[in-house]
Amino acid sequence: MAKKIITEPSRTLMEYRLLPGYTPADCNPNNISLRTPLVYSEDNEKKYYLNIPLVSAAMQSVSGDQMGIELAKLGGAAFIFCSQSTESEAKMVRKIKNHKAGFVKPKTMKADMKVKEMFEIRKDSGHSTFPVVDENGLFAGLISKWDYDVSLHADCLIKDRMIKKENIQVGTNITDLIEANRALLESHKSVLPILDEEGKLISMVFRKDINDQLDFPLEIHDKKKRLISVAAINTHDFQERVRALVDAEVDVIAIDSSDGYTQYQADAIKWINENYPTIPVIGGNIITKEGFRFLVEAGAKAIKVGMGGGSICITQEQKGTGRGLATTIIEVIEERDKYFKETGKYIPVAADGGVTSTKDVTIALALGADYVMMGRYFARMEESPTDKIVVNNRVMKPYWGEGSTRAQNWKARRYNQGKFVEGVEGMVEYAGHLRDNLEETLAKIKSSMGTCGAMNISEFHDLAELEVVSALSIREGKPHDIYLSSENIDNQDYNSLE
Ligand code: IMP
């Protein structure tokens, strides 16, 4: 006889709808905050927050450095995938951390290098302005794309084309970004090199970065104003990987596993907490209250929940394991709240797998999740690491599961050492830039929260009232009994009874 048999079916997010609550006059999208904790931290100062409740899945076809940069700028976080070599994952993290701190350390050029040599480096780095140093390593000047034309100056020396130090305003030993930004604005220039007393370059501050900061008010950053980066690890090579990621200055580690209720995961969490106590670890995935307690007691600072619901996931079919995400969230949140009452520790919960539309995000948050992890949603964006393809005149992007054959080519096979697959490979329709898509998604989430009278996610947890809906009711929620003008009428059902 099985240890436990639950006869009530587990439910998906699609099966719930929100009931409106009282909406006060000031509860409008302009006043609604989507800020939410990423991980628990005893020291509130160090607590990391997301400014939007969305993170991208740790998957090869979703979360590379470009997604890491853009999503952090927009208030969320990409979980950099770990099904790649430790070096390349650490490189991605480094790229995110170096993206823009305000204080940037670009590659330096030697004064007696030829313009054509610099041009090659420029092509690779994508930067247009470089600091130049003399033979003693002291700052000598700046060279930017306006200072030369390769067709004319290829064989000239950089020192003959650069703007010399005497004509450049520099800052000395400035470590405060606000001060540096002020000095830059006062200088009327686009860049401010910061030197030490001896004249060695420490860093540079660019005006375009100041503009960027104004452009991205929700950006999440560390105390040095660098973007926050989150990176995934597996439970196989985690010691070497964590060392490299910490070297690259990762902020948060997330364990990527389809089943986190294991001794391996507890051991990994404990090891990280012992060796890197300032780096919070996100554990998961689990789908039961026992799994939640187990990982939290092992030291996890946030928990990912969900199994079997991902759009590319065939775990349920292959192994018979899994649970509807709504039921999972309800059970785990009950346990999370209980744990909070007992210990005063609020452990954020991320809902993961099968969150396909904004309404699913809203229902997951209403049920108590603090943020939502999505793969398919983000795979469609320009910023995902895949190339666009055209199929039947439609622009697509490839999307594949971490347990698919394609991802399993990576040696540390995540699921089952390659004896069978748990994920498929497919395509999703290209959706354009992340920023444009998020605008609509966030507007919808805020609108639902407003309907429930919630000014923030914590209030949403307290105020939301939900109801299970019938299949007919779901059908009724879509357009029906009309021909849609946007589609060919020959392809449409017209089901009216009258
Ligand atoms: P989606 O947002 O519905 O596309 O689901 C993404 C989530 O599916 C990820 O965050 C993982 O938790 C999960 N996942 C990723 N790859 C696989 C796989 O190959 N098999 C099963 N689940 C997967």
Residues whose N, C-alpha, C, O or C-beta is under 5 A from the ligand:
A	BS01	IMP	A57 G309 G310 S311 I312 C313 I314 T315 D352 G353 G354 V355 M373 M374 G375 R376 G401 E402 G403 S404 E422 G423 V424
